Amino acid sequence: MDFFPIFLNIKGKPCLLVGGGDVAARKALQLLRAGAEVRVVAPAMGERLRALAEQHKMTQRSGRFEPADLEDCVLVIAATDDSAVNRAVHAAALQKNIPVNVVDNPALCSFIMPAIVDRSPMLIAVSSGGAAPVLTRLLRARLETLIPAAYGSLAALAARFREKVKQRFAHSEQRRRFWEDMLQGPVAERVFAGQEQAAEAALQAALENADAAAVTGEVYLVGAGPGDPDLLTFRALRLMQQADVVLYDRLIPEAILNLVRTDAERIYVGKRRSEHTLRQEMINRLLVQHAKAGKRVLRLKGGDPFIFGRGGEEIATLAEEGIPFQVVPGITAASGCAAYAGIPLTHRDYAQSCVFVTGQLRDGGMDLNWAGLIQPQQTIVVYMGLAGVDVLCRELIAHGLPAATPSALIERGTTPHQRVLVGTLGTLPEIIGNTEVHAPTLIIVGDVVRLHDRLAWFHPI
């Protein structure tokens, strides 16, 4: 982070604003909304700033900035078009250790004025650190449309009950769970519908009837998709923010793992070929152990947990132990990587069916239904086939698929590191052998690969 995000309480405290134009007026309005005592210094003030000064009785001084203007101030904003004045304000503020912002000049700022989504007492600040103000404004506009205005009322309701809930529940985990249920359920919906009295009554009733001793664990089996965080489902993201414990695979990129609740315990259970950090049985036991301890357990898997993810084995164990669980599908590598590579898995002119197989080697071979794979107008998608690509291509050709069949390998698909290697069944092993390729990879075999050159749209840097 280039800047440390922080919210300051400046209610009733003197803040200096240097400048008298429209930009200064906008900054004055923000300071006033935060309850600051605003002092303005400028040779002349524009109409907007004069109106604000009269309405809010701001302290004014006509003239150029002087270091003495900073006396007792806790914050200063320079909003002038005079670079010499801006530099002088910056230097004087640094000398007195006063936070300073020079509008549109990040190099002279010790703090940044973010774009604000105001749902007081809920505030959301968005900043690019001065790098892209227009992008920041566009993101704020999007957030404005996504976050109901009533979130402020919901936050105020929670504030009124905060002490009551703290007294009712002895443990922080119990309090967090209670609030998660209230702020995502019927109480919240009543606030959003404008029924605030009914919402308060419902919250009071829930608090009085809550069983503080009951702590039931649960497991969330969540598909994290092929790698791009934007491909997560809304439900996946919500559960990632609720979990107490996270068991995650090797294929989970840091960008997705960072979306998990920051204070959740993280346990790496990833596997590589011939190198298992934990056996599957131990992973199953860990899920049971943490759930029985009353934890909300997130089992985060790359792709979709039910497509070569062994998710069925894990929930079978949970079902036997009587542990509640949820399954959240994810975009599997086949659909995600193929889409980002511009290779449709089916196409009216090339393929009317698609089959998924795993290409893991066993004793130097692959136990696949080769006859079932060699079908006309069918796309073959091979997971985990990089190590056995020689065997895969040789067997497909030996069982009747032409060596000229278009084939592609997609390395780390949907991520900024995506790379697509295109050839044929006959040439793909040599192409891969001459290129350093990193897992995860996906192999696609079939005439649909011919479309890659025309349809490829994702070009990571």
C-alpha positions as CSV (number, residue, x, y, z in Angstrom):
1,M,0.0,0.0,0.0
2,D,1.3,3.5,-0.9
3,F,-1.0,5.1,1.8
4,F,-2.2,3.7,5.1
5,P,-6.0,3.9,5.1
6,I,-7.4,5.7,8.2
7,F,-10.4,7.7,9.3
8,L,-9.8,10.8,11.4
9,N,-12.1,12.3,14.0
10,I,-11.9,16.1,13.3
11,K,-15.2,17.1,14.9
12,G,-14.8,20.6,16.5
13,K,-11.1,20.7,15.6
14,P,-9.4,23.5,13.6
15,C,-8.5,22.5,10.0
16,L,-6.9,24.9,7.6
17,L,-8.0,25.3,4.0
18,V,-5.7,27.3,1.7
19,G,-7.4,28.5,-1.5
20,G,-10.6,30.3,-2.5
21,G,-11.8,28.7,-5.7
22,D,-14.4,26.0,-6.5
23,V,-12.0,23.2,-5.7
24,A,-11.4,24.8,-2.2
25,A,-15.2,25.0,-1.8
26,R,-15.6,21.3,-2.4
27,K,-12.9,20.5,0.1
28,A,-14.5,22.9,2.6
29,L,-17.8,21.1,2.3
30,Q,-16.2,17.8,3.0
31,L,-14.5,19.2,6.1
32,L,-17.8,20.7,7.3
33,R,-19.6,17.5,6.9
34,A,-17.1,15.9,9.1
35,G,-17.7,18.5,11.8
36,A,-14.4,20.4,11.4
37,E,-13.8,24.0,12.4
38,V,-12.7,25.3,9.0
39,R,-10.3,28.2,8.7
40,V,-9.8,29.6,5.2
41,V,-6.8,31.6,3.9
42,A,-6.9,33.0,0.4
43,P,-6.2,36.4,-1.4
44,A,-9.8,36.2,-2.6
45,M,-12.7,33.8,-2.2
46,G,-15.1,32.7,-5.0
47,E,-18.8,32.9,-4.7
48,R,-19.3,29.3,-3.6
49,L,-16.8,29.4,-0.9
50,R,-18.1,32.8,0.4
51,A,-21.6,31.3,0.6
52,L,-20.3,28.3,2.6
53,A,-18.3,30.7,4.9
54,E,-21.4,32.8,5.6
55,Q,-23.6,29.8,6.2
56,H,-21.3,27.9,8.5
57,K,-19.4,30.8,10.0
58,M,-16.0,29.7,8.9
59,T,-13.0,31.7,10.0
60,Q,-11.6,33.7,7.1
61,R,-8.3,35.6,6.4
62,S,-7.6,37.5,3.2
63,G,-4.0,37.2,2.0
64,R,-1.3,34.7,1.1
65,F,-0.5,31.7,3.3
66,E,1.8,32.1,6.2
67,P,3.2,29.4,8.5
68,A,1.5,31.0,11.4
69,D,-1.9,30.1,9.9
70,L,-1.2,26.5,11.0
71,E,-1.3,27.4,14.6
72,D,-3.4,24.7,16.5
73,C,-4.5,23.1,13.3
74,V,-4.8,19.3,13.1
75,L,-5.0,19.1,9.3
76,V,-4.4,21.3,6.3
77,I,-5.5,21.2,2.6
78,A,-4.0,23.3,-0.1
79,A,-6.3,23.9,-3.0
80,T,-4.6,26.6,-5.1
81,D,-3.2,26.8,-8.6
82,D,-0.1,28.5,-7.3
83,S,2.7,25.8,-7.1
84,A,4.9,28.0,-4.9
85,V,2.1,28.4,-2.4
86,N,1.4,24.7,-2.5
87,R,5.0,23.9,-1.8
88,A,5.1,26.4,1.0
89,V,2.1,24.8,2.7
90,H,3.5,21.4,2.3
91,A,6.9,22.4,3.8
92,A,5.3,24.2,6.8
93,A,3.0,21.4,7.6
94,L,5.8,18.8,7.5
95,Q,7.8,20.9,9.9
96,K,4.9,20.9,12.4
97,N,4.0,17.2,11.7
98,I,0.5,18.2,10.5
99,P,-1.1,16.0,7.9
100,V,-1.2,17.9,4.6
101,N,-3.0,17.3,1.3
102,V,-2.2,19.3,-1.8
103,V,-5.0,18.8,-4.3
104,D,-3.9,16.9,-7.5
105,N,-0.3,16.7,-6.3
106,P,0.3,13.3,-4.6
107,A,4.0,14.1,-4.2
108,L,3.1,16.9,-1.8
109,C,0.6,14.9,0.2
110,S,1.0,13.0,3.4
111,F,-2.6,11.9,3.2
112,I,-5.1,11.4,0.3
113,M,-8.7,12.6,0.1
114,P,-10.6,9.5,-1.0
115,A,-13.8,9.3,-2.9
116,I,-16.6,8.7,-0.3
117,V,-19.7,6.6,-0.3
118,D,-21.6,8.1,2.6
119,R,-24.0,5.9,4.5
120,S,-23.3,7.5,7.8
121,P,-22.4,6.1,10.2
122,M,-21.2,3.7,7.6
123,L,-18.5,5.3,5.4
124,I,-16.7,3.7,2.4
125,A,-13.5,5.4,1.1
126,V,-12.1,4.6,-2.3
127,S,-8.6,5.8,-3.4
128,S,-6.1,5.2,-6.1
129,G,-3.4,7.1,-4.2
130,G,-3.7,9.9,-6.7
131,A,-2.8,7.6,-9.6
132,A,-6.2,7.5,-11.3
133,P,-8.8,9.9,-9.8
134,V,-11.3,9.3,-12.6
135,L,-11.1,5.5,-12.1
136,T,-11.7,6.1,-8.4
137,R,-14.7,8.2,-9.1
138,L,-16.2,5.6,-11.5
139,L,-15.7,2.9,-8.8
140,R,-17.4,5.1,-6.2
141,A,-20.3,5.6,-8.6
142,R,-20.7,1.8,-9.0
143,L,-20.6,1.3,-5.2
144,E,-23.3,4.0,-4.8
145,T,-25.6,1.8,-7.0
146,L,-24.8,-1.4,-5.1
147,I,-25.1,-0.2,-1.5
148,P,-28.6,0.8,-0.4
149,A,-29.0,4.1,1.4
150,A,-30.6,2.2,4.3
151,Y,-27.2,0.7,5.2
152,G,-26.8,3.8,7.4
153,S,-30.0,3.0,9.3
154,L,-28.9,-0.6,9.6
155,A,-25.5,0.5,11.1
156,A,-27.3,2.9,13.5
157,L,-29.6,0.1,14.7
158,A,-26.6,-2.1,15.3
159,A,-24.9,0.7,17.2
160,R,-27.9,1.0,19.5
161,F,-27.8,-2.7,20.3
162,R,-24.0,-3.2,20.5
163,E,-23.8,-3.0,24.3
164,K,-26.8,-5.2,24.8
165,V,-25.3,-7.9,22.5
166,K,-22.0,-7.6,24.3
167,Q,-23.7,-8.2,27.6
168,R,-25.8,-11.1,26.3
169,F,-22.9,-13.1,24.7
170,A,-19.7,-13.7,26.6
171,H,-17.5,-14.7,23.7
172,S,-16.6,-12.6,20.7
173,E,-17.3,-15.5,18.3
174,Q,-20.9,-15.8,19.6
175,R,-21.3,-12.1,19.1
176,R,-20.0,-12.1,15.6
177,R,-22.3,-15.0,14.6
178,F,-25.3,-13.2,16.1
179,W,-24.5,-10.0,14.2
180,E,-23.9,-11.9,10.9
181,D,-27.3,-13.6,11.2
182,M,-29.1,-10.3,12.1
183,L,-27.4,-8.1,9.5
184,Q,-27.9,-10.6,6.6
185,G,-31.4,-11.8,7.5
186,P,-35.0,-10.6,8.1
187,V,-33.9,-7.8,10.4
188,A,-31.8,-6.2,7.7
189,E,-34.5,-6.7,5.1
190,R,-37.0,-4.8,7.3
191,V,-34.6,-1.9,7.6
192,F,-34.2,-1.9,3.8
193,A,-37.9,-1.8,3.4
194,G,-38.2,1.2,5.7
195,Q,-39.8,-0.7,8.6
196,E,-37.2,0.4,11.2
197,Q,-39.5,-0.1,14.2
198,A,-40.3,-3.6,13.1
199,A,-36.6,-4.3,12.6
200,E,-35.8,-3.1,16.0
201,A,-38.5,-5.3,17.6
202,A,-37.3,-8.3,15.6
203,L,-33.7,-7.7,16.8
204,Q,-34.8,-7.4,20.4
205,A,-36.8,-10.6,20.2
206,A,-33.8,-12.4,18.6
207,L,-31.5,-11.2,21.3
208,E,-33.9,-12.3,24.1
209,N,-34.4,-15.8,22.6
210,A,-30.8,-16.5,21.5
211,D,-29.2,-19.6,23.0
212,A,-25.8,-18.3,24.0
213,A,-24.5,-21.8,24.7
214,A,-25.4,-23.2,21.3
215,V,-22.4,-23.1,18.9
216,T,-22.8,-25.3,15.8
217,G,-20.0,-25.7,13.4
218,E,-20.5,-25.8,9.6
219,V,-18.4,-26.5,6.5
220,Y,-18.5,-24.5,3.3
221,L,-17.2,-26.4,0.3
222,V,-16.4,-23.5,-2.1
223,G,-15.2,-23.6,-5.7
224,A,-12.8,-20.7,-6.2
225,G,-12.8,-20.9,-10.0
226,P,-9.8,-21.1,-12.3
227,G,-7.8,-18.2,-10.9
228,D,-9.3,-14.8,-11.8
229,P,-10.9,-13.4,-8.6
230,D,-13.6,-11.7,-10.6
231,L,-15.0,-15.2,-11.5
232,L,-15.9,-15.9,-7.8
233,T,-19.6,-16.2,-7.2
234,F,-21.3,-13.7,-4.8
235,R,-22.1,-16.6,-2.5
236,A,-18.5,-17.8,-2.4
237,L,-17.3,-14.3,-1.5
238,R,-19.9,-14.0,1.3
239,L,-18.9,-17.3,2.9
240,M,-15.2,-16.6,2.5
241,Q,-15.9,-13.5,4.7
242,Q,-17.7,-15.6,7.4
243,A,-15.3,-18.5,7.9
244,D,-13.2,-19.0,11.0
245,V,-10.9,-21.6,9.5
246,V,-9.8,-21.9,5.9
247,L,-8.3,-25.1,4.3
248,Y,-7.0,-24.2,0.9
249,D,-5.4,-25.9,-2.0
250,R,-2.2,-25.2,-4.0
251,L,-4.2,-23.9,-6.9
252,I,-5.7,-21.0,-4.9
253,P,-3.9,-17.8,-6.0
254,E,-3.0,-15.2,-3.4
255,A,-5.4,-12.7,-4.9
256,I,-8.3,-15.0,-4.0
257,L,-6.9,-16.0,-0.7
258,N,-6.6,-12.3,0.3
259,L,-10.4,-12.1,0.0
260,V,-10.9,-14.4,3.0
261,R,-11.6,-12.8,6.4
262,T,-8.3,-11.5,7.6
263,D,-8.4,-13.0,11.0
264,A,-9.4,-16.5,9.9
265,E,-7.0,-19.3,10.6
266,R,-5.4,-20.5,7.3
267,I,-4.3,-24.1,6.8
268,Y,-2.5,-25.1,3.6
269,V,-3.5,-28.6,2.4
270,G,-2.3,-28.4,-1.2
271,K,-1.1,-31.3,-3.2
272,R,1.4,-31.7,-6.0
273,R,2.0,-34.7,-8.2
274,S,3.7,-37.3,-6.0
275,E,3.9,-34.8,-3.2
276,H,1.0,-34.6,-0.8
277,T,1.2,-32.1,2.0
278,L,-1.7,-33.9,3.7
279,R,-3.4,-37.1,2.7
280,Q,-7.1,-36.8,1.8
281,E,-8.1,-38.7,4.9
282,M,-6.3,-36.2,7.1
283,I,-8.0,-33.3,5.3
284,N,-11.4,-34.9,5.9
285,R,-10.5,-35.3,9.6
286,L,-9.5,-31.7,9.9
287,L,-12.8,-30.5,8.5
288,V,-14.6,-32.7,11.0
289,Q,-12.4,-31.6,13.9
290,H,-12.8,-27.9,13.4
291,A,-16.5,-28.1,12.7
292,K,-17.1,-30.1,15.9
293,A,-15.2,-27.4,17.7
294,G,-17.9,-25.0,16.6
295,K,-16.0,-23.3,13.8
296,R,-17.2,-22.2,10.4
297,V,-14.9,-24.0,8.1
298,L,-14.2,-22.9,4.6
299,R,-12.8,-25.6,2.3
300,L,-11.5,-23.6,-0.6
301,K,-10.8,-25.5,-3.8
302,G,-9.6,-24.4,-7.3
303,G,-12.2,-24.7,-10.1
304,D,-15.3,-26.6,-9.1
305,P,-15.1,-28.9,-6.1
306,F,-17.1,-31.6,-7.8
307,I,-15.0,-31.8,-11.0
308,F,-11.8,-33.6,-10.2
309,G,-11.7,-31.8,-6.8
310,R,-12.6,-34.8,-4.5
311,G,-15.3,-32.7,-3.0
312,G,-17.7,-35.6,-3.0
313,E,-15.4,-37.6,-0.7
314,E,-15.1,-34.7,1.8
315,I,-18.9,-34.0,2.1
316,A,-19.5,-37.8,2.4
317,T,-17.4,-37.7,5.5
318,L,-19.2,-34.7,6.8
319,A,-22.6,-36.3,6.2
320,E,-21.5,-39.4,8.1
321,E,-20.4,-37.2,11.1
322,G,-23.7,-35.3,11.0
323,I,-22.0,-32.0,10.3
324,P,-24.0,-29.3,8.3
325,F,-22.3,-28.2,5.1
326,Q,-22.9,-26.1,2.0
327,V,-21.5,-26.6,-1.5
328,V,-20.8,-23.6,-3.7
329,P,-20.1,-24.5,-7.3
330,G,-17.2,-22.7,-9.0
331,I,-16.3,-22.0,-12.6
332,T,-14.3,-25.1,-13.6
333,A,-11.0,-24.8,-15.4
334,A,-12.5,-26.3,-18.6
335,S,-15.0,-23.5,-19.1
336,G,-13.0,-20.7,-17.6
337,C,-9.7,-21.4,-19.3
338,A,-11.3,-22.3,-22.6
339,A,-13.3,-19.0,-22.6
340,Y,-10.2,-16.9,-21.8
341,A,-8.3,-18.7,-24.6
342,G,-11.0,-18.1,-27.1
343,I,-11.7,-21.8,-27.6
344,P,-15.4,-22.7,-27.4
345,L,-15.8,-26.2,-26.0
346,T,-18.7,-26.8,-28.3
347,H,-19.5,-25.1,-31.6
348,R,-22.1,-25.9,-34.3
349,D,-19.5,-26.3,-37.0
350,Y,-16.8,-28.2,-35.0
351,A,-18.1,-30.1,-31.9
352,Q,-21.5,-31.2,-30.6
353,S,-20.1,-32.8,-27.4
354,C,-17.4,-32.4,-24.8
355,V,-15.8,-34.8,-22.4
356,F,-13.6,-34.1,-19.3
357,V,-10.9,-36.5,-18.3
358,T,-7.9,-36.5,-15.9
359,G,-4.5,-37.2,-17.4
360,Q,-2.7,-38.3,-14.3
361,L,-0.2,-41.1,-14.9
362,R,-0.4,-44.4,-13.1
363,D,2.5,-46.8,-13.4
364,G,3.6,-44.8,-16.5
365,G,0.3,-45.1,-18.3
366,M,-3.2,-43.7,-18.4
367,D,-6.3,-45.8,-17.6
368,L,-8.8,-44.0,-19.9
369,N,-11.7,-45.1,-22.1
370,W,-9.8,-44.4,-25.3
371,A,-12.6,-45.7,-27.6
372,G,-15.0,-43.3,-25.9
373,L,-12.7,-40.4,-26.4
374,I,-12.2,-41.1,-30.2
375,Q,-15.6,-39.8,-31.3
376,P,-16.3,-37.4,-34.2
377,Q,-17.0,-33.8,-33.4
378,Q,-16.1,-34.2,-29.8
379,T,-13.9,-31.9,-27.7
380,I,-11.6,-33.6,-25.2
381,V,-10.5,-31.6,-22.1
382,V,-7.7,-33.1,-20.1
383,Y,-7.0,-32.0,-16.5
384,M,-3.6,-32.6,-14.9
385,G,-2.2,-33.9,-18.1
386,L,1.1,-32.0,-18.4
387,A,3.4,-34.7,-17.0
388,G,1.8,-37.4,-19.2
389,V,1.3,-35.4,-22.4
390,D,3.5,-37.8,-24.4
391,V,1.5,-40.8,-23.3
392,L,-1.8,-38.9,-23.9
393,C,-1.0,-37.9,-27.4
394,R,0.5,-41.2,-28.4
395,E,-2.5,-43.2,-27.1
396,L,-5.0,-40.9,-28.8
397,I,-3.2,-41.3,-32.1
398,A,-2.8,-45.1,-31.6
399,H,-6.6,-45.4,-31.0
400,G,-7.5,-43.6,-34.2
401,L,-7.5,-39.8,-33.6
402,P,-5.5,-38.2,-36.5
403,A,-2.1,-36.8,-35.5
404,A,-3.1,-33.5,-37.2
405,T,-6.0,-33.0,-34.7
406,P,-5.7,-29.4,-33.4
407,S,-4.6,-29.3,-29.7
408,A,-3.8,-26.6,-27.2
409,L,-2.3,-26.3,-23.7
410,I,-3.5,-23.4,-21.5
411,E,-1.1,-22.5,-18.8
412,R,-2.4,-20.7,-15.7
413,G,-5.6,-19.8,-17.5
414,T,-7.6,-16.7,-16.6
415,T,-4.7,-15.2,-14.7
416,P,-2.2,-12.4,-15.8
417,H,0.2,-15.3,-16.4
418,Q,-2.0,-17.1,-18.9
419,R,-0.2,-18.6,-22.0
420,V,-1.7,-20.7,-24.8
421,L,0.4,-23.1,-26.7
422,V,-1.2,-24.4,-29.9
423,G,-0.3,-27.3,-32.1
424,T,-1.6,-30.8,-33.0
425,L,-1.6,-34.1,-31.3
426,G,1.6,-34.9,-33.2
427,T,3.4,-31.7,-32.3
428,L,2.1,-30.8,-28.9
429,P,4.6,-33.0,-26.9
430,E,7.5,-31.4,-28.7
431,I,6.2,-27.9,-28.2
432,I,5.8,-28.4,-24.5
433,G,9.2,-30.1,-24.3
434,N,10.9,-27.1,-25.8
435,T,9.0,-24.6,-23.5
436,E,9.1,-24.1,-19.8
437,V,5.5,-24.7,-18.7
438,H,4.1,-24.2,-15.2
439,A,1.1,-25.8,-13.6
440,P,-1.8,-25.6,-13.5
441,T,-2.4,-26.5,-17.1
442,L,-5.3,-27.7,-19.2
443,I,-5.1,-29.5,-22.5
444,I,-7.9,-29.2,-25.1
445,V,-8.0,-31.5,-28.1
446,G,-10.4,-31.1,-31.0
447,D,-11.3,-29.0,-34.0
448,V,-12.6,-26.2,-31.8
449,V,-8.9,-25.3,-31.2
450,R,-8.9,-23.9,-34.7
451,L,-11.0,-21.0,-33.4
452,H,-8.3,-19.7,-31.1
453,D,-6.6,-17.4,-33.6
454,R,-9.9,-15.7,-34.4
455,L,-11.6,-15.6,-31.0
456,A,-8.7,-15.0,-28.5
457,W,-9.6,-11.9,-26.7
458,F,-7.7,-12.1,-23.4
459,H,-4.1,-10.8,-23.8
460,P,-2.4,-10.5,-20.4
461,I,0.7,-8.4,-20.1
